[in-house]
Amino acid sequence: MFSRKAAILSLLVLSLFAREPLQKMEEEVFKANINTLLVFTSQDGLNTGRYHFNSIGMTMDVMHLPFLYHLPTHGSYNYFILGNAGYSRVYLIEPNDESLLTHDNHVQTYTAGLGGGIRYFYNLHLSFLGGVEIIYSRAGISVKPKDPLGDALEDLFNANYNDNVTYKLMARMKYENRYKRYRPYCVLDLDAFDTKSSFTFKSLSQFKSQSSVLTLSTGIESPSLQNFGKNYLTLEGYYHYNRLFGTIKDIVKFNDYNNVGAVLYYYTPGTPDFASRFFFEVNSVFSYGLEGYNAGVGFSMNF
């Protein structure tokens, strides 16, 4: 008889690859798996991380490469283009002999997205942003058979991946200021996700969120810490409070989580022309039922 952890992940696997129409519960588990990857890969640069969902006995490894480019500002408005590519691997925290999924036998998901939106500057300190992103995802299982069960899984799931499209709607309100050369800020974000089996404009117009996350962020960036000619270093510290809604909170078994992190910026006002600054970021994630970390590198485009 399977353990409780194996039973949960068995449902996840079956929801990914069932050849007959999925039952409602299985569909929700499957959609939550994709939405979980998208919710937990929200950093601004190339990043990698690991999350332990202790309440359900799962580990998720993620890699994520986002893209954001703001077009030139005209008056109080400017448009932006965004995209992403991501990868996740899900397996049991403590696999045992009864487990369907281990570090070698794991569910993996690939994502790629493209979208855009508009930002409005109410004044020098307050701005509002809204946009939509369409994200393609492909999920499957990687199996290294060691016994008859592994052989059976390989026969059943070999080259069998499930393709889906997720619509992401986003909204942001940001306030930033200056105080004695420091730059404090506060941000309120809302991201909502709707996963479908295929892309149609009709399904986009009938958006109905399965999972969403509301994030309140506060942080402060220091004045220049070290100068290198025209270039210089600054340091930012931040805290994020994240509240989950919809199917995702029912799957991960917690309602909210926290991020605490730091970013080291290297500003380059001279060269190269394509980037205004480079950064290195680390953060930890914690909640009842969740612990993890992320580390990322990237750059901000000149615009």
Residue pairs with C-beta under 8 A, 6 or more apart in sequence:
1 98
2 10
2 98
2 100
3 96
3 98
3 99
4 57
5 56
5 57
5 58
5 92
5 93
5 94
5 99
6 92
6 96
6 98
6 99
6 100
6 101
8 56
8 57
8 58
9 58
9 90
9 92
9 99
9 100
9 101
9 107
10 100
11 25
11 26
11 29
12 29
12 30
12 33
12 90
12 107
13 100
13 101
13 107
13 141
13 157
14 26
15 22
15 26
15 27
15 29
15 30
15 33
16 30
16 33
16 107
16 139
16 140
16 141
16 162
17 140
17 141
17 156
17 157
17 160
17 162
18 26
22 30
28 210
28 247
28 250
28 251
29 251
30 139
30 162
30 195
31 195
31 210
31 211
31 247
32 210
32 211
32 247
32 248
32 250
32 251
32 252
33 90
33 107
33 109
33 139
33 251
34 109
34 111
34 137
34 139
34 164
34 166
34 193
34 195
35 166
35 193
35 195
35 210
35 211
35 246
35 247
35 248
36 60
36 88
36 211
36 248
36 251
36 252
37 60
37 62
37 86
37 88
37 109
37 111
37 137
38 86
38 111
38 135
38 166
38 168
38 191
38 193
39 191
39 193
39 211
39 213
39 244
39 248
40 49
40 51
40 60
40 62
40 285
40 292
41 47
41 49
41 62
41 64
41 66
41 84
41 86
41 88
42 191
42 215
43 64
43 66
43 281
43 283
43 294
43 296
44 66
44 68
44 279
44 281
44 296
44 298
44 300
45 66
45 279
45 281
45 296
45 297
45 298
45 299
46 64
46 65
46 296
46 297
46 298
47 62
47 63
47 64
47 281
47 294
47 295
47 296
47 297
47 298
48 61
48 62
48 63
48 64
48 294
48 295
48 296
49 61
49 62
49 285
49 292
49 293
49 294
49 295
50 59
50 60
50 61
50 62
50 292
50 293
51 59
51 60
51 62
51 285
51 290
51 291
51 292
52 58
52 59
52 93
52 290
52 291
52 292
53 59
53 60
53 93
53 252
53 253
53 289
53 290
54 93
54 289
54 290
54 291
55 252
55 253
55 254
55 288
55 289
55 290
56 251
56 252
56 253
56 289
57 92
57 93
57 94
58 90
58 91
58 92
58 93
59 90
59 91
59 92
59 93
60 88
60 89
60 90
61 88
61 89
62 86
62 87
62 88
63 86
63 87
63 88
64 84
64 85
64 86
64 87
65 84
65 85
65 86
66 82
66 83
66 84
67 81
67 82
67 83
67 84
68 80
68 81
68 82
68 301
69 80
69 81
69 82
69 301
69 303
70 78
70 79
70 80
70 119
70 301
70 303
71 78
71 79
71 80
71 81
71 303
72 78
72 303
73 121
76 120
76 121
76 122
77 118
77 119
77 120
77 121
78 118
78 119
78 303
79 116
79 117
79 118
79 119
80 116
80 117
80 118
80 119
80 129
80 131
81 114
81 115
81 116
82 113
82 114
82 115
82 116
82 117
82 131
82 133
83 112
83 113
83 114
83 115
83 133
84 111
84 112
84 113
84 133
84 135
85 111
85 112
85 113
86 109
86 110
86 111
86 112
87 108
87 109
87 110
87 111
88 108
88 109
89 106
89 107
89 108
89 142
90 101
90 106
90 107
90 108
90 109
91 101
91 102
91 103
91 105
91 106
91 107
92 99
92 101
92 102
95 101
95 102
95 103
99 105
100 149
100 153
101 107
104 142
104 143
104 144
105 141
105 142
105 143
105 144
105 150
105 153
106 141
106 142
107 139
107 140
107 141
108 139
108 140
108 141
108 142
109 137
109 138
109 139
110 137
110 138
110 139
111 135
111 136
111 137
111 138
111 166
112 135
112 136
113 133
113 134
113 135
113 136
113 166
113 168
114 133
114 134
115 131
115 132
115 133
115 134
115 168
116 131
116 132
116 133
117 129
117 130
117 131
117 132
117 170
118 129
118 130
118 131
119 127
119 128
119 129
120 127
120 128
120 129
121 127
122 128
125 175
125 176
125 177
126 173
126 174
126 175
127 173
127 174
128 171
128 172
128 173
128 174
129 170
129 171
129 172
129 173
129 174
130 170
130 171
130 172
131 169
131 170
132 167
132 168
132 169
132 170
132 204
133 167
133 168
133 170
134 165
134 166
134 167
134 168
134 199
134 204
135 165
135 166
135 167
135 168
136 163
136 164
136 165
137 163
137 164
137 165
137 166
137 195
138 161
138 162
138 163
138 164
139 161
139 162
139 164
140 157
140 160
140 161
140 162
141 153
141 157
143 150
143 153
143 154
143 157
143 158
144 150
145 151
145 153
145 154
163 197
164 195
164 196
164 197
165 195
165 196
165 197
165 198
165 199
165 203
166 193
166 194
166 195
166 196
167 193
167 194
167 195
167 196
167 203
167 204
167 207
168 191
168 192
168 193
169 191
169 192
169 207
169 209
170 189
170 190
170 191
170 192
171 189
171 190
172 187
172 188
172 189
172 190
173 187
173 188
174 185
174 186
174 187
174 188
175 185
175 186
175 187
176 183
176 184
176 185
176 186
177 183
177 184
177 185
181 223
182 220
182 221
182 222
182 223
183 220
183 221
184 218
184 219
184 220
185 217
185 218
185 219
185 220
185 221
186 216
186 217
186 218
187 215
187 216
187 217
187 218
188 214
188 215
188 216
188 217
189 213
189 214
189 215
189 217
190 212
190 213
190 214
190 215
191 212
191 213
191 215
192 207
192 209
192 211
192 212
193 209
193 210
193 211
193 212
194 203
194 207
194 208
194 209
194 210
195 210
196 203
209 245
209 246
210 246
210 247
210 248
211 244
211 245
211 246
211 247
211 248
211 249
212 244
212 245
212 246
213 242
213 243
213 244
213 245
213 248
214 242
214 243
214 245
215 240
215 241
215 242
215 243
216 240
216 241
217 238
217 239
217 240
217 241
218 238
218 239
219 236
219 237
219 238
219 239
220 236
220 237
220 238
221 234
221 235
221 236
221 265
222 234
222 235
222 236
223 234
224 232
224 233
224 234
225 232
225 233
225 234
225 235
226 232
226 233
229 270
230 268
230 269
230 270
231 266
231 267
231 268
231 269
231 270
232 266
232 267
233 264
233 265
233 266
233 267
234 264
234 265
234 267
235 262
235 263
235 264
235 265
236 262
236 263
236 264
236 265
237 261
237 262
238 259
238 260
238 261
238 262
238 263
238 283
239 258
239 259
239 260
240 258
240 259
240 260
240 261
241 256
241 258
242 256
242 257
242 258
242 259
243 255
243 256
244 252
244 254
244 255
244 256
244 257
249 255
252 289
252 290
253 289
254 287
254 288
254 289
254 290
256 287
257 285
257 286
257 287
257 290
258 285
258 286
258 287
259 283
259 284
259 285
260 283
260 284
260 286
261 281
261 282
261 283
261 284
261 294
262 281
262 282
262 283
263 279
263 280
263 281
264 279
264 280
264 281
265 277
265 278
265 279
266 277
266 278
266 279
267 276
267 277
268 275
268 276
268 277
268 278
269 276
273 302
274 299
274 301
274 302
275 299
275 300
275 301
275 302
276 299
276 300
276 301
276 302
277 299
277 300
278 297
278 298
278 299
278 300
279 297
279 298
279 299
279 300
280 296
280 297
281 294
281 295
281 296
281 297
281 298
282 293
282 294
282 295
282 296
283 293
283 294
284 291
284 292
284 293
285 291
285 292
285 293
285 294
286 292
